Amino acid sequence: MLGLYPVAEVRAAEEEIMSRVPAGTLMQRAAFGLASECARVLRSVAGRVSGSKIVILVGSGNNGGDALFAGARLQERGAGVRAFALADRHHGDGARALVRAGGRVSLATAAEFPDAIAQADLIIDGIVGIGASGPLRDLAHAAVIAANDSDALRVAVDVPSGVEADSGAVPGDAAFRADLTVTFGCAKPGLFAMPGRSWAGAVRVVDIGLTEALPPPSWQVLEPIDVLGYFPAPAERDYKYSRGVVGVAAGSTRYPGAALLTIGGARYAGVGMTVAFDRADGVARDAVRAYPDVITTGQDPRELERVHAWVCGPGLVDDPANDHPVSDLIEVLLQVSVPVVLDAGALGVVADSEGLHEAIRARSARGAVTVLTPHAGEYRALFGEDVQAAIESGAIVVRKGPATEILAPDGTVFVDSSGTPDLACAGSGDVLAGLIAGVLAHTGEDRLDAGASAAVAAATWMHGAAGRLAAAADRPVLATDLVAALPEAIAELRRGDWSW
């Protein structure tokens, strides 16, 4: 897992390490890592470093120094490096190192600046660093616009200029649009939160020796190797019940397709069986027609001991054809001991009922897992704008949207890194809710702990992976495409050839 650290924690760690190492050590480590990553991307795209034209945009801070020292290393490897200062002062030692290596340092007002930008193979953004806030102005603003309009590869130093490191906010009307951000010591939240994520490109963390001085991270991002553990292949001695059974209470005469999408997501989580709860409205019968392996039941969920997780709510509304009011069904499900995922129609009922909020808190107190999956409007109905209220709800809360966040009761926040705008389609959330329940059932994560929260984050990651796969070759994506893409997305993860 990749820990995300706010600027205050990074600064404290840097100060602690700098008190024990020679002056300039951290900057040299950062410059070495930055130069190595720039060389890597140049080789991957142009096949060479020598002969490449590199432009460095230099501000007055230390990340300008990182960029200048990295530029000196790249100049020594045969690149032609030109640095343009955007402020009256810049890192003197870094500039002298670049000049000694054969590079050039000029003011960004120089007449050749536009031509240098236009002819560059690689542009390095060393304008402002992680401590910056507010919009870019004057020369910095103009330089970023020119860089973004060029055809060059673009590499940001620590964080793209114009993006706030803690929040991902872009206060002005422009930020450096990086193909790659090389960040030092640890990753920062703004590189994964929106809109910062859309400006950061790929993120590479360079180890500069901060790890021992950093506290355990409260924000995390799952990497593919972490997700893989929640999608294991069947073991030799597995049978259908040992692989997990998911109960699905979804769909209605008004929204019958929601049941199919939810079941579709659950079935591909690796479970051995999916059970459709029959509310006597014909939806469960239709589900069996679509998926012959699904079984149906109208039995009280509290008596179904072989069901290892439930999902309730997608497309679920009260109507005269239903024998079970939604509120009663939710109340019953919150009495079971296994994980319960509440989505869509169930969330509206919970938002209007303090009794159900209390039932979720009671489940949390006894270690049972409840997952809520609200989109922005549902989140406001449940918790207002208060993140702490969600964390203290007793549930694992999947706050859906760009850069979906998974808020765990222990205060950990997982920021999803795989989501894509292609997921913004009707029924996408139904697939996700089913997939989350399926992963919890399949992996046996039935206690409210770090493993359950990570399992929910892993399911969310895989949902995004299916979206990216479904959108290959710029195809439009429907929720049914997500269900169809899940098997291949899981196969690619297991093969280790996930390419995006």
N, C-alpha and C positions, 0 to 999 in steps of 0.2 A: 504494500500500500504506500501511496505517496502522501506524506504529511504536508499540509498547507499551513504556513506560519504568517501571522500579521507582522507588519513592519516593526512594531515595538519589540516583539520577541526576537526578531532577526537582529535588530540593533543591539539589544542586550547581549546576545550570543557573540556578535562581532567584537564588542568591547571586552568581553571576558576573554576571548581567544587572543585578541591583540595585546592584552596585558601580559601575555606569556610568550609571544613570538616576536622576532625582530620586526621593526617598522617596515611596512610595505609588503609583508609576506602574503597577506590575504589578497592584495591587488595583483601580485604576480601570479598567484594560483588562479585567480579569476581570469587574468589575461591569457594564461597558458590554455585554460579550458576553452575560452572564447575563440582563440586562434585555431585550436584543434577542430572545433565544431564548424567554423567558417571554412577551413580546408576540406573538411568532410563533405559539406554541401557543394562546394565548388567541384570537387572530384566527381561527385555523383551526377551533377548536371553537365558540367563542361569537360569533365575528364581530366582536369589538370588544375593546379594552383599557379604554377609558373606562367607568367604572361597575362594573368587575369588582372582586370582593372577594378580596383577597390576604392570606394569613397567612404570616408568616415565622417559622420555628422557629430560634432563635439560640442557639448555644453560645458558649463563651468564646474560641474560636480565630479565626484570620484568615478562615476561610471563612464565619463569621458576619458578619465585616466585609464580605466580598464580597456577601453576601445583603442586608445593610442598605443599602449604597450602591446596589445594583440596585433595592431597594425604593423608594429615594428617586427614582430615575429613573422607575419605574413610577407612583409617586404623581404626579409632574409630568405624566404622560400621562393623568391623569384616573382612575386606579385608586384604590380605597380600600385602603390598606396598613396592616396591623396586625402588628407584630413582638412575639413573646413570648420573653422571655429565660429560658433553662433553667438558667442558672448565676448566681452572685452577681455575676460580672463579665462584661462583653461589650465589643465594640469601640466605644469611646466616640465616635470621629469618625463612624463609620458610623451610630450611633444618632442623633447630633445632626443629621446630614445628612437622615435620614428625617423627623425631627421638623420641621426647617426647611421641608421640602417639603410638610408637612401631614399626615404619617403619625403613627402612635402606637406607643409602645414600652411594654410592660407585662411584669410577671413572669408566668410560665406558671401560677403559683398563683392568678392573678386569677379572680374568679368567672365572668367572661365568656369565659374560654378555651374551654370546651366548645362554647358557642354559636358562637363565632367559627370554630372548626374545622368545625362542622356546616354553617355557611352559606358557607364559602369556595368560590370558583370555582377558586382555585389555591393550593397550599401549597408553599412553598419550604423545602427542608431545608438549613439552614446550621448543623446541630448540631455535628458533628465532621467533620474533614477527612481528608486522605490519610495523616496521621501517626498516626491513632488506631489502637488495638488493644484487644482485649478486648470483652466484651459491653457493651451499653448498660445503664445503671442509672437508677434513681430517676425523676426528671422526664423525662429523655431517653427512657427506655423507655416511659413512659406516653404521652408526646407522639407518639412514632412509632406506637404502637398506635392512638391516636385518629386520626392522619392516615391510616393505612392503612384504617381503617374508614369513612372519609368518601367521598363521591362526587366530591370535588374532583380536578382535575388535580394531579399531584404531580411536582415538579421537584427533583432532587438537585443540590447544589453540589459539583462535583468528583468525589465518590463518595458513594453512598447511606450515610447513617449506619448503622453496624452491620456494614458490609462492609469487610473489610481490602483496602486498595488493591493490595497486591502479589500476594496469593494468591486473592482472591475468597472467602475463608472468612467465615463468619458465626458468630463464636464464641458468641453468645448465642442466645436463642430469638426474637429479633425484629430486623428491620432495616427501614429506610425503603423501601417498595416504590414505586419511581419509575416514572412513565410516560416520563420523559426525564431523563437525567443530562447536565448541562453541565459538561464537564471542561476544565481550562485548560492551554494550552501543548502538551499531548500526551495521548494516551490511556494509561490505566494497565492493567496485566494483569488486575487483579481485576474490571474491568468486563466482561471477556470470558471469564474462567475461571469454572467452576461452583463454588459456587452463586451467586457474585456476579452473573453475567450475568442470572439470573432476577429479580434485584432492581433492576437498573440501567435497564431499559427501553431506549428508543432512546438512543444516545450521540452527542452533538455535541461536537466539539473546537473550542474558541475559541482563536484565535491571540493570545497575549499577548507574543510576541517571544522565546520560549525556543529556537527552532529552531537558531539559530547556536551555542548553547552546549550542545546535546545531542549525545552521541556517536551513531554509527550504531546503530540498534536491533537487539537480538538476538532480540526477540519481535515478530512482525508479524501483522497481520490483512489478508487480501485484501479489497478492495472490488470491487464489480461490474465496474468498468472494467478492473481487473486480470484478472479471470476471463475477460472477453470475449476477450482476446488468445489464450486457449488453446482457444477454440471458434470458429475462423474459418470463414466460409462457403467453399465450394469456389472456387478461382481459375479463370479462363478456360481455362487450359492444363492443368488437373488431369486425371488419369486414375486408375483404381482403385489402382494401385500407388503413385502419388505421394501419394495421400491417406493411406497407411499401411495395413499389414496386421497384424492381431493374431492370435497363436496362443493357443489356449485349451486347457489341460489340466485338465479339471474334471469332476466327476461320477463316479458309480460305480453299480453295480446297487443299492446301498443308498440312495444319494442322487442319483438321476438328475436331479432338478429343478435341482440346483445348477449343472449345466452350462448349462441353458437360461437361468437368471438371469444367470450370468456372461457368456454370449454376448450376452444382451440388453443388459447394461450396456456391453459393448465396442462393439456395433454402432452405438449412438447417440452415440459420441464423435466421429463425423465420419470414421471410417476408410472405406477403399474396399473392404475385404474382411476377413472373419473366417474363420480356419481352426481347425477342431476337431481336436484330436489324438485319434486312434482307438486306444484300448487294447483293442480287440477284445471289448468287453463289451456292445455294443449301444447305448451312450450316444451315441456320435457319430452313429449312424444316426437315433436319435430326435431329435437336434438338427437334422438336415437336414429332418426331417418338420415341425418347428416353424418353422424358418427356412430356406426353400429357397435363399437366397443364400449360406448357409454351405457351405464345402467341407471335406472331411475328408482326413486323411493319417495314415499310420502311419510315415512316414519319420523318420529320426533328426533331431531339431530342429537339430542342428549343421549339417545340410546344407540347411536351408530358408533360403536367403539373402534371400528376399523378405519374410520375416516380420520386422517392425520392433519388436515387443515381445511378450513372453509373459506370460500369467497362469497360475499353477499352484496348485492346492490346494483350491478350494471343492468340498466333497463328495467329495474324493479320499481313498479308503481302499484298503488292500490286500484283495483277495479272490480266490478261485481263478479267477474269470472274467477277471482282468486278466493281460495278457502282460507288463506293465511294473510292477514294484514301485515304490511311490511314492518311496522313497529313491533308487533308481537314476535315476528320471526327474528328480528335483531335481538330483542330481549332474550329469547331462547338461546340464540347462538352465543351471546356473551356469557352464558352459563357453562359452556363446554370448556374443557381444559386445553384443547388444541388451539393452534393459531387461527385467528379469524381476520380476514381482510375485508374491510368495508369500503365500498366505492360508490360513486354516482348516487343513485336513489337512496341508498342507505345513509349517505353523508348528510343529506338534507334532513332526514329524520333525526339523526344524532344532533345536528346543529340546533334543533328546536326542542331538545329534551335534556334537561339537566340530569334527569335520572339515568339516561344512557351514558352521559359524560361520567357520572359517578360509577356506573357499572364498569366502564373502561378503566377508571382509576383503581377500582377494586381488583380487577383482573391483573393489573400491573403489580399491585401489592402482593399478590400470590404468585407472581412470576410468569403469568400467562401472556402470550403475545397477541397484541391487537395492532393491526396496520390500517391506517387511514390514508387514502390516496386522493387528496383534493387537488383540483385545478385552482387557479387564482381566485375565482369567485367563491368556490366552495371553501377555500382556506379562510377567506375573510368572514364568511358566515360562521365558521367554526371558531376562529381565534382572533378575528380582527386583523391587525397588522403586527401582532405581538409574537415574535419568534419564541420567546420564553414560555408563553402560554402553550404553544404546541409541544415544546420539550417537556413541560410539566404535565401534559395531558395523560401521561401513562402509556400512550400509544407510540409506535414508530410511525412518523408522519412523512409521507412522500409528497413533497410540495412540487407538483408538476408544473413544468414550464420550460423556457430556455434555461439550460443548465439546472435541471431538476435537482432539488436538495432532499436528502433523506435525513430527517431530524430524529435522533435517537433519544430516549428518555435519560440516558446518562450524560447528555450534553454533546455527544459526538455528532458532527454534521458531515455526511458524505456528499460531495458534489459530483454529480454524474458527468462523465466526460465523453460519453458516446452518443448522446441524443442529437437529433438533427431536426430541422424544421419540417422534414417530410413526415414526422410523427404527428403533425397537427392535422389530423383528419378524424372524422366521425368513427367511433369504435376503437380507436387506438388505445384509449384508457381501459377499455374492457379487456383487451388482449393483455395489457400490463397487469391488471388485477389478477387475472387467471394465472399468469406466469409467476407472479409473486407467491400466490398460494401454492402453486405446484412446486416451486423451489423449496419452500418451507416444509412441505410434506415429504418431498423426495429426500432432503438432506436431514430430516429429523430435528431441525432447529425449532424446538418447541418451548424453549425457555427464554425469557426476556433478558438477553445478555448481548455482548458484543457480536457473537456469532449470528444471532437472529437479525440484527441490524445490518450486518455485512451481507447476509443472504438476500435481504430486501434490496440492498444496493446492487448486488450482483445481478438480480433479476432485472432491475431497471437498466443496468448496463447492457444486458443481452437484448432487451427490448429495443434499445437504440441501435445495437449492432444489426438486428434484423431490419430496422428501418433503413440503415445505410445500404445493406445488401439489396433490399427491395428497390432502392432508388438508383441502383447501378445503371449506367448509361443514360442518366437523366430521365428515367421512367417516372411518371406520376405514381404515387403510392396510396393505396387504400388499405383499410384495416385488414381485409382478407389477405392482402399481400404480405402483411407482417406475419400472420399465422403461417403462410406458405414458406416464408423465408427463414423461420426459426430453426428448422432442422439443419439447413446448410450453414447458418450462422454458428450454431453449436458445433457442427463438424469442423468448420474452419478454426474455431477456437481450440478444439482438441488436437487438430493437426499442427497447430502453431503457425499457420500461414495467414493469419489475419493481417491484411496489408494496409489498412487505412491509418 
